[in-house]
């Protein structure tokens, strides 16, 4: 996209340049009628040779309009290149959040596996001492097997995230990646910031800027089409040669006559329709992006509030419940099912905390894509 933008920028100069001049050579009486000479195509051996050097001159500011249209196209290409990067950046951020989710889920499953192994040992000891049945140890083993199965699925998700992230970074799919250590801190955004962010999106979103440039190009082309009602000029200089001498000089002027009015009116109506289409496309894109901005701001706010609730209430409560159940089970005051339920609640709380954090990162990536810059 950057190379295409560079190519578009190179068209600005040629768009406003004059057409190449034309040289015409006319051999008059090349059969040498009336002369005692044989026919010839050599300029100095014919009756007369006429040279005409002609240059077309577009009038009424047409060259400047063509240059402005090319500049608008170049600006549109620049905006498309920037939009490509903004889209790629958002996809990289999303893929990294997914990679982080898989990595943390793997760690949580490993902790559950370690806890179930510890509980199995306690259950085996209680069974050996005749304090409990064998069922507790078997259930602990079943939980470990289920967790190992889940770990296989999580490992597959993690490797998929790595391959996706490597592809976005233009690396080999199997290239090594460091373990994600943390997520980006969230900026202080809320739904109340929608108006300010919408204004920033109008100013910085590259897709909207591309549509503005498209509209400018359409308006310039419309004006250029209207200028085609007026003729262009062709000027020329004509020296004539007889023998080896230039004997006479002539000057010529030529202009086209814009008589095909119906054809020209059709071109003007087409240009006018293209202006309307560009304006409608710009407005539709603005409405769409600003609607998406509101949706993602609401989603970010909900994810942040959910994360706060989990971290301040649900997670401490679940951890306290698990610690109490473990202590009671090890002293024989609670059943294994109670410990298992507390462990599941604890893990669910951690997964919900992780889910809300990853959701917030994805919403933030989408907001930055719409705004067109980092927040």
Secondary structure, DSSP 8 states (H G I E B T S, - for coil): -HHHHHHHHTHHHHHTS----EEEEEEETTT-TTTTS----SGGGSSEEEEEEEEEE--TTHHHHHHHHHHHHHHHHHHHHHHHHHHHHHHHHHHHHHHHHHHHHHHHHHHHHHHHHHHHHHHHHHHHTTSS-THHHHHHHHHHHHHHHHHHHHHHHHHHHHHHHHHHTT--TT----------------GGGHHHHHHHHHHH-HHHHHHHHHHHHHHHHHHHHHHTTS--EEEEEEEEEETTEEEEEEEEEEE-----HHHHHHHHHHHHHHHHHHHHHHHHHHHHHHHHHHHHHHHHHHHHHHHHHIIIIIHHHHHHHHHHHHHHHHTTSS-HHHHHHHHHHHHHHHHHHHHHHHHHHHHHHHHHHHHTS--
